[in-house]
Amino acid sequence: MANKFDVIIEAVRYKNGQILTARAYERRGATFSDYVLLDRKMIVSQIKNKKEFVTGQRKELLASTFEVDKSVKLVKHDEHEYISTTDVTSHDELEGVPFF
């Protein structure tokens, strides 16, 4: 897992197999933001702009320290793009990320 990532997704909301909203933390220099809500369009745009996304959880009482799980990537399948932690999928899928 890369030590340097730009966004960590902590929780997600789906609708009809696509991410509706994700609760995430964004890198701001040497530290991270409070949580922000990102919609699917923003996530796709940032991944295409070479931002490194991962899934994980913030460690309680440890500020910008996270337990990082998996890398998030865009996967193409049948001319559609999906946000996923796996290489093969037919819908948006972030394994192990809880719903909110």
N, CA, C and O atoms as a MOPAC input file, in Angstrom:
PM7 MOZYME 1SCF
protein

 N      0.84700 1    -1.18400 1     0.00000 1
 C      0.00000 1     0.00000 1     0.00000 1
 C      0.89000 1     1.24400 1     0.00000 1
 O      1.87400 1     1.31300 1     0.73700 1
 N      0.55000 1     2.18500 1    -0.79900 1
 C      1.31400 1     3.43000 1    -0.90400 1
 C      1.24200 1     4.21100 1     0.39800 1
 O      0.17800 1     4.31900 1     1.00800 1
 N      2.37300 1     4.75400 1     0.81900 1
 C      2.40000 1     5.56900 1     2.02700 1
 C      1.79000 1     6.93600 1     1.77700 1
 O      1.27300 1     7.56600 1     2.69900 1
 N      1.84500 1     7.39100 1     0.55300 1
 C      1.36900 1     8.72400 1     0.20100 1
 C      0.05700 1     8.59700 1    -0.55500 1
 O      0.02700 1     8.09900 1    -1.68100 1
 N     -1.01600 1     9.04400 1     0.05900 1
 C     -2.30600 1     9.05200 1    -0.61700 1
 C     -2.94100 1    10.41200 1    -0.41100 1
 O     -2.60300 1    11.13400 1     0.52600 1
 N     -3.86600 1    10.75500 1    -1.29700 1
 C     -4.47800 1    12.07900 1    -1.27300 1
 C     -5.83400 1    12.10800 1    -0.58400 1
 O     -6.19300 1    13.09900 1     0.05100 1
 N     -6.58900 1    11.01400 1    -0.71000 1
 C     -7.94200 1    10.95400 1    -0.14900 1
 C     -8.16100 1     9.57000 1     0.44100 1
 O     -7.80400 1     8.56600 1    -0.17500 1
 N     -8.74800 1     9.51500 1     1.63600 1
 C     -9.10700 1     8.23300 1     2.24000 1
 C    -10.62400 1     8.20200 1     2.42500 1
 O    -11.19900 1     9.08300 1     3.06500 1
 N    -11.25800 1     7.18700 1     1.86400 1
 C    -12.71100 1     7.02800 1     1.95500 1
 C    -13.03800 1     6.16600 1     3.16900 1
 O    -12.55000 1     5.04400 1     3.30100 1
 N    -13.87600 1     6.71500 1     4.05600 1
 C    -14.19600 1     6.03500 1     5.31100 1
 C    -15.57400 1     5.36900 1     5.29400 1
 O    -15.76000 1     4.32800 1     5.92500 1
 N    -16.53700 1     5.95200 1     4.58600 1
 C    -17.88900 1     5.40000 1     4.51400 1
 C    -18.50600 1     5.81000 1     3.18600 1
 O    -18.07300 1     6.78000 1     2.56400 1
 N    -19.51900 1     5.06600 1     2.75600 1
 C    -20.08000 1     5.29200 1     1.42600 1
 C    -21.59000 1     5.07500 1     1.43700 1
 O    -22.12800 1     4.33700 1     2.26300 1
 N    -22.25100 1     5.73500 1     0.50300 1
 C    -23.69200 1     5.57000 1     0.29600 1
 C    -23.90700 1     5.23600 1    -1.17900 1
 O    -23.45200 1     5.96800 1    -2.05700 1
 N    -24.60400 1     4.12700 1    -1.45000 1
 C    -24.86300 1     3.67000 1    -2.81800 1
 C    -26.32400 1     3.88800 1    -3.19600 1
 O    -27.20100 1     3.95800 1    -2.33500 1
 N    -26.56500 1     3.99500 1    -4.50100 1
 C    -27.92400 1     3.99400 1    -5.03700 1
 C    -27.85400 1     3.33600 1    -6.41200 1
 O    -27.12400 1     3.79600 1    -7.29000 1
 N    -28.60900 1     2.26800 1    -6.59400 1
 C    -28.65500 1     1.53300 1    -7.86100 1
 C    -27.27700 1     1.09000 1    -8.34500 1
 O    -26.98900 1     1.17000 1    -9.53900 1
 N    -26.43100 1     0.62800 1    -7.44200 1
 C    -25.11800 1     0.10800 1    -7.82900 1
 C    -24.04800 1     1.14700 1    -8.08600 1
 O    -22.94300 1     0.80100 1    -8.50400 1
 N    -24.35200 1     2.42400 1    -7.84200 1
 C    -23.35400 1     3.47400 1    -8.01200 1
 C    -23.19800 1     4.25200 1    -6.70500 1
 O    -24.13600 1     4.38000 1    -5.91800 1
 N    -22.00500 1     4.75800 1    -6.50400 1
 C    -21.75700 1     5.57900 1    -5.31700 1
 C    -22.54700 1     6.86700 1    -5.45000 1
 O    -22.46300 1     7.56400 1    -6.46100 1
 N    -23.30700 1     7.17000 1    -4.42700 1
 C    -24.05300 1     8.42100 1    -4.37800 1
 C    -23.19700 1     9.47700 1    -3.67400 1
 O    -23.01200 1    10.58100 1    -4.18500 1
 N    -22.68100 1     9.12300 1    -2.50000 1
 C    -21.85100 1    10.02000 1    -1.69000 1
 C    -20.83900 1     9.18600 1    -0.91200 1
 O    -21.13800 1     8.07200 1    -0.48200 1
 N    -19.65000 1     9.73300 1    -0.73500 1
 C    -18.63200 1     9.09100 1     0.09500 1
 C    -18.16900 1    10.08100 1     1.15400 1
 O    -17.98200 1    11.26600 1     0.87800 1
 N    -17.98600 1     9.57200 1     2.37300 1
 C    -17.41300 1    10.38900 1     3.45600 1
 C    -15.90900 1    10.12500 1     3.43800 1
 O    -15.46700 1     8.98300 1     3.56000 1
 N    -15.13600 1    11.18900 1     3.28500 1
 C    -13.69800 1    11.02800 1     3.07500 1
 C    -12.91300 1    12.12200 1     3.78100 1
 O    -13.47400 1    13.11200 1     4.25100 1
 N    -11.60600 1    11.91900 1     3.84500 1
 C    -10.66700 1    12.90800 1     4.36600 1
 C     -9.69000 1    13.23800 1     3.24500 1
 O     -9.18000 1    12.33800 1     2.58000 1
 N     -9.42900 1    14.52500 1     3.03500 1
 C     -8.52600 1    14.95800 1     1.97300 1
 C     -7.22100 1    15.48100 1     2.55800 1
 O     -7.20300 1    16.14800 1     3.59200 1
 N     -6.12700 1    15.15800 1     1.86600 1
 C     -4.81100 1    15.65000 1     2.29300 1
 C     -4.75100 1    17.15800 1     2.09400 1
 O     -5.10800 1    17.68100 1     1.03800 1
 N     -4.29400 1    17.83800 1     3.13000 1
 C     -4.08800 1    19.28400 1     3.07500 1
 C     -2.67200 1    19.55400 1     3.56000 1
 O     -2.45200 1    19.85900 1     4.73200 1
 N     -1.72500 1    19.43900 1     2.65600 1
 C     -0.32100 1    19.60900 1     3.03200 1
 C      0.15100 1    18.41300 1     3.84700 1
 O      0.08500 1    17.27500 1     3.38200 1
 N      0.63000 1    18.66800 1     5.06800 1
 C      1.14500 1    17.60000 1     5.92000 1
 C      0.06400 1    16.94200 1     6.76400 1
 O      0.34300 1    15.97900 1     7.47900 1
 N     -1.14900 1    17.43700 1     6.69300 1
 C     -2.22700 1    16.91000 1     7.52400 1
 C     -3.45500 1    16.61700 1     6.65900 1
 O     -3.39700 1    16.73000 1     5.43500 1
 N     -4.55600 1    16.24400 1     7.29200 1
 C     -5.79600 1    15.93500 1     6.57900 1
 C     -6.93400 1    16.80800 1     7.08200 1
 O     -6.91800 1    17.30500 1     8.20800 1
 N     -7.92000 1    16.97700 1     6.21200 1
 C     -9.10900 1    17.76500 1     6.53800 1
 C     -9.99100 1    17.01100 1     7.52500 1
 O     -9.76900 1    15.83000 1     7.79000 1
 N    -10.99600 1    17.70400 1     8.06900 1
 C    -12.09800 1    17.00900 1     8.71500 1
 C    -12.80900 1    16.28200 1     7.59600 1
 O    -12.48800 1    16.48400 1     6.42500 1
 N    -13.77300 1    15.43800 1     7.93600 1
 C    -14.38800 1    14.68800 1     6.83800 1
 C    -15.15700 1    15.61400 1     5.90400 1
 O    -15.72800 1    16.62600 1     6.31100 1
 N    -15.14600 1    15.22300 1     4.63900 1
 C    -15.86900 1    15.93600 1     3.58200 1
 C    -16.74500 1    14.91400 1     2.86500 1
 O    -16.46400 1    13.71600 1     2.89700 1
 N    -17.80900 1    15.39400 1     2.21900 1
 C    -18.67600 1    14.52400 1     1.43300 1
 C    -18.36300 1    14.73500 1    -0.04100 1
 O    -18.40300 1    15.85900 1    -0.54200 1
 N    -18.05200 1    13.64300 1    -0.72700 1
 C    -17.72200 1    13.70200 1    -2.14400 1
 C    -18.76700 1    12.91100 1    -2.92300 1
 O    -19.11400 1    11.79200 1    -2.54500 1
 N    -19.27000 1    13.49600 1    -4.01200 1
 C    -20.19400 1    12.73300 1    -4.85100 1
 C    -19.39400 1    11.93500 1    -5.88300 1
 O    -18.18200 1    12.11000 1    -6.01700 1
 N    -20.07500 1    11.07900 1    -6.59200 1
 C    -19.42100 1    10.17900 1    -7.54800 1
 C    -18.64600 1    10.94800 1    -8.62100 1
 O    -17.52200 1    10.58400 1    -8.96700 1
 N    -19.24700 1    11.99500 1    -9.13300 1
 C    -18.60400 1    12.80200 1   -10.18600 1
 C    -17.27300 1    13.38700 1    -9.70500 1
 O    -16.29500 1    13.40300 1   -10.45200 1
 N    -17.23600 1    13.86500 1    -8.46300 1
 C    -16.00400 1    14.43400 1    -7.90300 1
 C    -14.93500 1    13.36000 1    -7.73400 1
 O    -13.75800 1    13.60800 1    -7.99700 1
 N    -15.33700 1    12.16700 1    -7.29600 1
 C    -14.37600 1    11.08000 1    -7.09800 1
 C    -13.76100 1    10.68600 1    -8.43800 1
 O    -12.54100 1    10.57400 1    -8.55100 1
 N    -14.59600 1    10.47500 1    -9.44900 1
 C    -14.10400 1    10.09100 1   -10.78300 1
 C    -13.15500 1    11.15700 1   -11.32000 1
 O    -12.08300 1    10.83500 1   -11.83200 1
 N    -13.54400 1    12.41500 1   -11.20400 1
 C    -12.71800 1    13.51900 1   -11.69700 1
 C    -11.35500 1    13.54200 1   -11.00700 1
 O    -10.32900 1    13.70700 1   -11.66700 1
 N    -11.34100 1    13.38100 1    -9.69800 1
 C    -10.07300 1    13.42600 1    -8.96600 1
 C     -9.18300 1    12.23300 1    -9.26900 1
 O     -7.96400 1    12.37800 1    -9.35300 1
 N     -9.78200 1    11.04500 1    -9.43600 1
 C     -8.98000 1     9.86900 1    -9.80000 1
 C     -8.35400 1    10.07900 1   -11.17800 1
 O     -7.18700 1     9.75000 1   -11.38700 1
 N     -9.12400 1    10.62200 1   -12.11500 1
 C     -8.59900 1    10.89000 1   -13.45600 1
 C     -7.48900 1    11.94000 1   -13.43000 1
 O     -6.62100 1    11.95100 1   -14.30300 1
 N     -7.51900 1    12.83100 1   -12.41700 1
 C     -6.47500 1    13.85200 1   -12.25600 1
 C     -5.31700 1    13.35300 1   -11.39800 1
 O     -4.56600 1    14.14400 1   -10.82700 1
 N     -5.18200 1    12.01700 1   -11.31600 1
 C     -4.04500 1    11.35900 1   -10.65600 1
 C     -4.01800 1    11.50100 1    -9.13900 1
 O     -2.95200 1    11.37300 1    -8.53600 1
 N     -5.15700 1    11.76100 1    -8.50900 1
 C     -5.21600 1    11.74200 1    -7.04200 1
 C     -5.26400 1    10.28900 1    -6.59300 1
 O     -5.97200 1     9.47900 1    -7.19100 1
 N     -4.52700 1     9.95500 1    -5.55600 1
 C     -4.46800 1     8.59200 1    -5.03100 1
 C     -5.53200 1     8.41900 1    -3.94500 1
 O     -5.47500 1     9.07000 1    -2.90100 1
 N     -6.51000 1     7.53000 1    -4.20300 1
 C     -7.59200 1     7.24500 1    -3.26500 1
 C     -7.35400 1     5.89000 1    -2.61600 1
 O     -6.90800 1     4.94800 1    -3.27000 1
 N     -7.65700 1     5.79900 1    -1.31500 1
 C     -7.61200 1     4.53200 1    -0.58400 1
 C     -8.84200 1     4.44400 1     0.31200 1
 O     -9.52700 1     5.43900 1     0.55000 1
 N     -9.11000 1     3.23400 1     0.80600 1
 C    -10.16600 1     3.06000 1     1.80100 1
 C     -9.50200 1     2.85400 1     3.15300 1
 O     -8.34300 1     2.44400 1     3.22800 1
 N    -10.23700 1     3.14000 1     4.21800 1
 C     -9.69800 1     2.94500 1     5.55900 1
 C    -10.48100 1     3.70600 1     6.60200 1
 O    -11.56700 1     4.22200 1     6.33800 1
 N     -9.90800 1     3.76700 1     7.79600 1
 C    -10.55000 1     4.41600 1     8.94100 1
 C     -9.55500 1     5.31300 1     9.65800 1
 O     -8.36300 1     5.01200 1     9.72400 1
 N    -10.05400 1     6.41400 1    10.19200 1
 C     -9.22500 1     7.29200 1    11.01400 1
 C     -9.05300 1     6.63800 1    12.37800 1
 O    -10.01700 1     6.12100 1    12.94100 1
 N     -7.83300 1     6.65600 1    12.91600 1
 C     -7.58100 1     6.10500 1    14.25600 1
 C     -8.07900 1     7.10600 1    15.29000 1
 O     -7.76100 1     8.29400 1    15.23600 1
 N     -8.85500 1     6.60700 1    16.21800 1
 C     -9.46700 1     7.47000 1    17.22800 1
 C     -8.40200 1     8.17800 1    18.06900 1
 O     -7.44400 1     7.56000 1    18.53500 1
 N     -8.59400 1     9.49500 1    18.25100 1
 C     -7.73400 1    10.35700 1    19.06000 1
 C     -6.30700 1    10.50600 1    18.51200 1
 O     -5.40900 1    10.91300 1    19.24900 1
 N     -6.08800 1    10.18400 1    17.24200 1
 C     -4.75200 1    10.28400 1    16.66600 1
 C     -4.70700 1    11.18700 1    15.43100 1
 O     -3.89100 1    10.97400 1    14.53400 1
 N     -5.56800 1    12.17600 1    15.38500 1
 C     -5.57200 1    13.20800 1    14.34100 1
 C     -5.46100 1    12.65000 1    12.93500 1
 O     -6.39200 1    11.99600 1    12.46500 1
 N     -4.35800 1    12.88700 1    12.25200 1
 C     -4.20500 1    12.49100 1    10.84700 1
 C     -3.53500 1    11.12900 1    10.68800 1
 O     -2.70400 1    10.93700 1     9.80000 1
 N     -3.90000 1    10.19200 1    11.54900 1
 C     -3.37200 1     8.83600 1    11.47300 1
 C     -4.50700 1     7.90500 1    11.06500 1
 O     -5.58800 1     7.94200 1    11.65100 1
 N     -4.25900 1     7.07200 1    10.06000 1
 C     -5.30700 1     6.22300 1     9.49500 1
 C     -4.86400 1     4.77000 1     9.42500 1
 O     -3.67400 1     4.47100 1     9.32200 1
 N     -5.84300 1     3.87300 1     9.48500 1
 C     -5.63700 1     2.47200 1     9.15000 1
 C     -6.05000 1     2.34200 1     7.68500 1
 O     -7.23700 1     2.39500 1     7.36400 1
 N     -5.08500 1     2.17500 1     6.81300 1
 C     -5.33900 1     2.13100 1     5.36900 1
 C     -5.61700 1     0.69300 1     4.95600 1
 O     -4.93500 1    -0.23400 1     5.39500 1
 N     -6.64100 1     0.51500 1     4.09400 1
 C     -7.02300 1    -0.82800 1     3.67900 1
 C     -6.64200 1    -1.09200 1     2.22300 1
 O     -5.64500 1    -1.77200 1     1.97800 1
 N     -7.40400 1    -0.57600 1     1.24200 1
 C     -7.19300 1    -0.91000 1    -0.16700 1
 C     -7.14800 1     0.33400 1    -1.04300 1
 O     -7.69300 1     1.38000 1    -0.68900 1
 N     -6.49100 1     0.20500 1    -2.19000 1
 C     -6.46700 1     1.27600 1    -3.18400 1
 C     -7.79000 1     1.30500 1    -3.94300 1
 O     -8.41000 1     0.26700 1    -4.17600 1
 N     -8.20600 1     2.49400 1    -4.31900 1
 C     -9.43100 1     2.69600 1    -5.10000 1
 C     -9.01800 1     3.08000 1    -6.51300 1
 O     -8.11700 1     3.89600 1    -6.70700 1
 N     -9.68600 1     2.48500 1    -7.50000 1
 C     -9.32700 1     2.77200 1    -8.89800 1
 C    -10.57400 1     2.79400 1    -9.76400 1
 O    -11.64700 1     2.35400 1    -9.35100 1
 N    -10.40900 1     3.31400 1   -10.97200 1
 C    -11.47400 1     3.26400 1   -11.97400 1
 C    -11.30100 1     1.98900 1   -12.78100 1
 O    -10.20900 1     1.69300 1   -13.26600 1
 N    -12.38600 1     1.23700 1   -12.92100 1
 C    -12.37600 1    -0.01300 1   -13.67400 1
 C    -13.33500 1     0.13200 1   -14.84200 1
 O    -14.49200 1     0.50600 1   -14.64800 1
 N    -12.87500 1    -0.15700 1   -16.04700 1
 C    -13.74800 1    -0.10100 1   -17.23000 1
 C    -14.31600 1    -1.48700 1   -17.50000 1
 O    -13.59400 1    -2.48400 1   -17.49600 1
 N    -15.63900 1    -1.53100 1   -17.73600 1
 C    -16.32800 1    -2.78400 1   -18.05000 1
 C    -17.50600 1    -2.45600 1   -18.94600 1
 O    -18.37800 1    -1.67300 1   -18.56800 1
 N    -17.53900 1    -3.04400 1   -20.12400 1
 C    -18.63000 1    -2.79300 1   -21.08500 1
 C    -18.83600 1    -1.30700 1   -21.34500 1
 O    -19.96400 1    -0.81600 1   -21.30200 1
 N    -17.75000 1    -0.59300 1   -21.61400 1
 C    -17.78200 1     0.84500 1   -21.93100 1
 C    -18.25600 1     1.73600 1   -20.79000 1
 O    -18.55400 1     2.90900 1   -21.01600 1
 N    -18.33300 1     1.21100 1   -19.57400 1
 C    -18.70600 1     2.00000 1   -18.39600 1
 C    -17.51600 1     2.04300 1   -17.43900 1
 O    -16.70000 1     1.12200 1   -17.41100 1
 N    -17.42600 1     3.11700 1   -16.65800 1
 C    -16.38200 1     3.23600 1   -15.63500 1
 C    -17.00300 1     3.03200 1   -14.26800 1
 O    -18.05000 1     3.59700 1   -13.95200 1
 N    -16.34200 1     2.21500 1   -13.46100 1
 C    -16.81000 1     1.93300 1   -12.10900 1
 C    -15.70300 1     2.24900 1   -11.12000 1
 O    -14.52100 1     2.08300 1   -11.41900 1
 N    -16.09800 1     2.70300 1    -9.94100 1
 C    -15.16200 1     2.97500 1    -8.85500 1
 C    -15.09700 1     1.71100 1    -8.02200 1
 O    -16.11900 1     1.24200 1    -7.52100 1
 N    -13.88800 1     1.14900 1    -7.86900 1
 C    -13.79400 1    -0.14900 1    -7.21800 1
 C    -12.44100 1    -0.36300 1    -6.54700 1
 O    -11.45700 1     0.31200 1    -6.85000 1
 N    -12.42700 1    -1.33800 1    -5.61500 1
 C    -11.17700 1    -1.78700 1    -5.00600 1
 C    -10.73400 1    -3.10400 1    -5.63000 1
 O     -9.68500 1    -3.64100 1    -5.27500 1
 N    -11.54500 1    -3.63200 1    -6.57400 1
 C    -11.19800 1    -4.86900 1    -7.27100 1
 C    -10.92600 1    -4.55500 1    -8.74500 1
 O    -11.25500 1    -3.47200 1    -9.22900 1
 N    -10.32900 1    -5.50600 1    -9.44300 1
 C     -9.99300 1    -5.28400 1   -10.85200 1
 C    -11.14300 1    -5.60400 1   -11.80100 1
 O    -11.17300 1    -5.09900 1   -12.92300 1
 N    -12.08300 1    -6.43200 1   -11.37100 1
 C    -13.20300 1    -6.82600 1   -12.22100 1
 C    -14.50500 1    -6.57200 1   -11.46600 1
 O    -14.71100 1    -7.10000 1   -10.37300 1
 N    -15.38400 1    -5.75600 1   -12.06000 1
 C    -16.66900 1    -5.46200 1   -11.42800 1
 C    -17.64200 1    -4.94000 1   -12.46700 1
 O    -17.23900 1    -4.48500 1   -13.53700 1
 N    -18.92400 1    -5.00700 1   -12.14500 1
 C    -19.94900 1    -4.46400 1   -13.04600 1
 C    -20.78600 1    -3.40800 1   -12.33000 1
 O    -21.87300 1    -3.05500 1   -12.78700 1
 N    -20.27200 1    -2.90200 1   -11.19900 1
 C    -20.90600 1    -1.82300 1   -10.44400 1
 C    -19.85800 1    -1.21800 1    -9.50400 1
 O    -18.79300 1    -1.80100 1    -9.30100 1
 N    -20.15700 1    -0.06200 1    -8.94000 1
 C    -19.23500 1     0.54300 1    -7.97400 1
 C    -19.16600 1    -0.36800 1    -6.75100 1
 O    -20.19100 1    -0.83100 1    -6.25000 1
 N    -17.93700 1    -0.61900 1    -6.27600 1
 C    -17.78000 1    -1.53600 1    -5.15700 1
 C    -16.51900 1    -1.20400 1    -4.36800 1
 O    -15.40500 1    -1.35800 1    -4.86900 1
 N    -16.70000 1    -0.75000 1    -3.13400 1
 C    -15.58100 1    -0.49900 1    -2.23600 1
 C    -15.67000 1    -1.53300 1    -1.11500 1
 O    -16.43900 1    -1.37600 1    -0.16600 1
 N    -14.87200 1    -2.58800 1    -1.24100 1
 C    -14.91700 1    -3.70000 1    -0.29900 1
 C    -14.55100 1    -3.25800 1     1.11600 1
 O    -13.56300 1    -2.55300 1     1.32200 1
 N    -15.35000 1    -3.67600 1     2.07600 1
 C    -15.05800 1    -3.42800 1     3.47700 1
 C    -15.38200 1    -2.02300 1     3.95400 1
 O    -15.15200 1    -1.71400 1     5.12400 1
 N    -15.90000 1    -1.17300 1     3.10100 1
 C    -16.22500 1     0.19800 1     3.50300 1
 C    -17.68700 1     0.20100 1     3.99000 1
 O    -18.58800 1    -0.20300 1     3.25500 1
 N    -17.91100 1     0.65800 1     5.22800 1
 C    -19.27700 1     0.64500 1     5.75800 1
 C    -20.17900 1     1.67500 1     5.09500 1
 O    -19.71200 1     2.65400 1     4.51300 1
 N    -21.46900 1     1.43700 1     5.19500 1
 C    -22.47500 1     2.38200 1     4.69000 1
 C    -22.72700 1     3.45900 1     5.73600 1
 O    -22.51500 1     3.23700 1     6.92800 1
 N    -23.17900 1     4.62300 1     5.28800 1
 C    -23.63600 1     5.64300 1     6.23800 1
 C    -24.91800 1     6.22900 1     5.74800 1
 O    -25.48200 1     7.11100 1     6.39700 1

